[in-house]
Amino acid sequence: MTLLVADNLECIRGERRLFHGVSFALAAGELLNLQGHNGAGKTSLLRMLTGITPPANGEIRWRGQ
């Protein structure tokens, strides 16, 4: 059963695009390993996944919603 789905996420901060086209699906018991240099958007992605910040584009679904 897929719990978390990220589809074509994009993050823009000011005039800078941190990332685009990020997609993944995680099932129960799976992990996501985020790596990248400072300013790459790791924390911004986590803020999106927790609902604190909306994505510029794309969709996040938790348990199908």
C-alpha positions as CSV (number, residue, x, y, z in Angstrom):
1,M,0.0,0.0,0.0
2,T,1.4,3.4,-1.1
3,L,1.3,5.9,1.8
4,L,3.0,9.0,0.3
5,V,3.1,10.1,-3.3
6,A,4.9,13.2,-4.6
7,D,4.2,13.9,-8.3
8,N,6.2,16.4,-10.3
9,L,7.0,18.8,-7.4
10,E,8.5,22.2,-8.0
11,C,9.9,24.6,-5.5
12,I,10.6,28.3,-6.2
13,R,12.1,30.7,-3.6
14,G,12.0,34.3,-4.7
15,E,13.3,34.2,-8.3
16,R,15.3,31.0,-7.9
17,R,13.9,27.5,-8.7
18,L,15.4,25.1,-6.2
19,F,14.1,21.9,-7.8
20,H,11.5,20.7,-10.3
21,G,10.2,17.3,-11.5
22,V,10.6,15.6,-8.2
23,S,8.5,12.5,-8.0
24,F,8.5,9.4,-5.7
25,A,6.1,7.0,-4.0
26,L,6.7,5.5,-0.6
27,A,5.0,2.4,0.9
28,A,4.8,1.5,4.5
29,G,8.3,0.7,5.9
30,E,10.2,2.5,3.1
31,L,12.5,5.4,3.6
32,L,13.5,8.4,1.5
33,N,17.1,9.6,1.7
34,L,17.5,13.3,0.9
35,Q,20.9,14.4,-0.1
36,G,22.2,17.7,-1.6
37,H,24.4,20.7,-1.1
38,N,23.3,23.7,1.0
39,G,20.5,25.5,-0.6
40,A,19.4,22.6,-2.8
41,G,15.9,22.5,-1.3
42,K,16.0,19.6,1.1
43,T,14.3,21.5,3.9
44,S,11.9,23.1,1.5
45,L,10.9,19.6,0.3
46,L,10.3,18.5,3.9
47,R,8.2,21.6,4.5
48,M,6.1,20.7,1.5
49,L,5.7,17.1,2.5
50,T,4.4,18.2,6.0
51,G,2.0,20.7,4.5
52,I,3.8,23.8,5.9
53,T,4.6,25.2,2.4
54,P,2.6,24.5,-0.8
55,P,4.5,23.4,-3.9
56,A,4.8,25.8,-6.8
57,N,3.7,22.9,-9.0
58,G,2.9,19.3,-8.5
59,E,0.9,17.2,-6.1
60,I,1.4,15.5,-2.8
61,R,-0.9,12.7,-1.7
62,W,-1.0,11.0,1.7
63,R,-2.9,7.8,1.7
64,G,-4.6,8.7,-1.6
65,Q,-5.8,12.2,-0.5
